[in-house]
Amino acid sequence: AGALHVSQPSLSIAIRNLEKELGRSLFERGPGGMTLTLDGLEFLGYARQLLQQVDAITHKYKGEDTEKKHFSQSTSFIFAWIQ
């Protein structure tokens, strides 16, 4: 949460909302923190590919000297975290 400059409760809500929307658990929660489930690992791989495609499109159509931009969704916290 600190690396994303959001509060812990906001990040937890975003993750739970994403899991609810997908109908799958992406994380196992325990006393020591959270770890990715198998579905979470698979989701992470697809999300990284998606962000690489966004970067490739931005690079192609805006040029090399532009800042990285990320699309905004209710799950943007998670997409920012996975990079």
Secondary structure, 3 states (H helix, E strand, C coil): CCCCCCCHHHHHHHHHHHHHHHCCCCEEEECCEEEECHHHHHHHHHHHHHHHHHHHHHHHHHCCCCCCCCCCCCCHHHHHHCC
